[in-house]
Structure formats: structure tokens, C-alpha cells
Amino acid sequence: MTEDTTVRIMRKHLYERVWKESLAHVGPTLGIWPTRLGKICVKNNIPLPGRGYWFYSTAARKTMLTPLPEADKDWEITFPPSQPGPPKPTNEQNAGRIAVPDTVRRPHRLIQEAKNAEKRSWGEYGRIRMPDGCLNILVSEKLQKRAFRIMDTLIKACEARGWRVKALRETRANTIVNVQGCEIAIELSEGLRQIPRELDKWMEETEDGTLVKRKRGPYELSTNGRLTLKIMYAGSGWDWKQWRDTKCRRLEDMLNDMITSLEAAREYKLRRDKERAEAEKRAAEAEERRRVAEQLRLEEEERQEELRRARQQVIEAEQERVDELMADAEAWDQSLKLRAYINACVKKSQASAKTADSDIGAANEFRKWVAWAQAQADRLDPLTESPPSVLDEIE
């Protein structure tokens, strides 16, 4: 049974805590990152201290306190704890520190290829960029020798631990260290600084005598003479950790920390890859369930449509029989009316023949007409066999 790690705190209590201590102190006590805790406060309508609040005295802070909106309402706030970040590397406990020599007598093959590269290009702000297939070094010409010595020492220290180093033909993260099957990219570059431009270089005078800014801005960037060493996940371009020259410590003295961080980065990356694989597996299973449910839904709709079509065919067949029945009944009724009319005509003709001399020719024509009219009545009557007629030839 898994342990419930959900953090629970009342809204008023959280309001009191964030105004007594900063988010940087309250967050770790609740097991959550300060930035995420700030978002939770905003979501629950809890005001937060502004910038510079903690620089004031305690008495001054009381006057700056923002009342809690809807103070009469209080509810429980729940949230899961933040996931642990990258493990903090510890110093390598070995016999000696990694030392960068003043002179490299036998440089590594990758260093020698970088030195012999002819197609170097000037990168941004005076830094020289190595060509594709060489080490990821971006420094000015003044710091190239030092950068080569640091990178040479780092590569040899990695290979001494069984980690293979290679340079890929990519524009970003092309120096790869294979730490026990985990590829981690390293980059060595020189930092930049802002230099104020002269007034006439970033301001210009208009026709009316006013000064306006140019698009370049009041500052220009230039190298600052300090090296920065970064490690990142290969292919992602995401910086995981970096070291840079400081006033108290040079980059040469931080190589042991970087070796230890490479090992820690491998563990962290493996854990992230495992979590990502599990998340992708869960997403694939959810997608498969959704696909199966959608397929079942479509099959059910198709089955219902087939039932509807079959039912519609039955209804149409029944309606066709009813229409045929009604047509036969109407035709039978018309045949009865026609026979009654023929009988009436015969009776009238017989009555006329008794009172006057009949014309033999007219009588013959009348008998023919009666025979023809009775044939038409038989054609209408569905209960009598229909005699042949010239109308049957009409399509």
C-alpha cells in the first residue's frame, strides 16, 4: 500500500506563514518548490509580499501587510509534493585532484584535430567557433590555449574512468561523453559582458535637434575573459549544470566537481528516462484503450445502422404491400362502377328499342361497345383475368 504524501494546509494558516517567512523558507518545509508554492497562493487568492519586503524592519513590515481577501472563508489546500530535482553532486573522494598542466606535451587526438582545423569561423562577439566534427569550444583567440589545456585534461580524466569521448557533426552539443551508456554533452565557452556604447554610436540627432536611440541600443557585447563549462543532455540542448571562473576560484580547480556531476547526471538522466518511459507506456495504454473504445463505438454505430436499414426495408416492403392493396381495392371499386354504368346503358338501350324501331347497324355498334366496355372493366378488376389490350404495349 502506497503512502499518502499529499500536503494539506488551511488557507489562513498558509497566509500567515508566507507573511512571516519568505517562500524560499516556507516551500522546503512543505516539500514544494517556492515558485510552485507562489502559484498555489495566487490560485487560492492569497496575497504575497512584494519585492524588497524582507529588507524592511519588522515594524515596517506590519504596515505593509496586505489583508487576506475573503477572510471569513477558510478551506483546506491540498497538493502533491514537488518531485526531487537533480541530485546534488558531492566532491570526489579520491587520492588526488585533477590538475591541469601548464603545458600539454601529448595532446589528445580530439584536441590535436581542433588545433589543426583550418575552417575555424568567427562566432558571435569575437569568439572563434570550431568547425563541425571538432570539440564544442567557443572562446576568443586569447583564451584558446587555456581552453585546449582544460578540455584535454577533462577528456583524459573521462577516458581514465572508461568513458568514451567523441565529437559529432552538429552545431549544438557536439562533444559527447558516454558515461556507462548515457550520453552527456559538454561545452566550453567564454562569457560575455556589456560595454556601454559611446553617445554618438547609439544616439543620433534629428533635424529638430533632439536625440533619438538607434536600434542597436546603448550597450554592445564583448568577451569577458572568463571560461564557462557546461554539461547538458545530448540532443536536448538543456543545460543541467555549469561552472565558471570566479574571482576566488578558476575553472581548472573545478574539474573534480564536474566529473562527479557527470556521474550524478547519468543517474538523474536514467531516472528521468525511466519515468518518461513509464509515462509514455501509460499514455500508450490509455491511447490503446481509447482506440479500442472508439472502435467498439464505431462497430456499435454500424450495427445500429444495419438494424435501422433492415427495419427500414421491412417498413418499405410493408408499405409497398399496403399501397398495392389499396390500388387493387380502388381498381376493383372502379370496375364495379364501370360495370354498373354499362348495365345502365344496356337497360336504357333496351328500353329505347321497345318504344321505337331499332336500327340494326346501331344495335351492332352498341353491342360491340358493350363488349369493349366490359373488357375494360375486367382489366380494372384485380379479381378477374385481364384480357389483352393495345394499352398493354405502353411502357
Beta strands, then each sheet from edge to edge (+ up, - down):
strand 1: 7-10
strand 2: 76-79
strand 3: 121-122
strand 4: 128-129
strand 5: 137-139
strand 6: 164-167
strand 7: 175-179
strand 8: 182-196
strand 9: 203-205
strand 10: 211-213
strand 11: 219-233
strand 12: 239-244
sheet 1: 1+ 2-
sheet 2: 3+ 4- 5+ 8+ 7- 6+
sheet 3: 3+ 4- 5+ 8+ 11- 12+
sheet 4: 9+ 10-
end
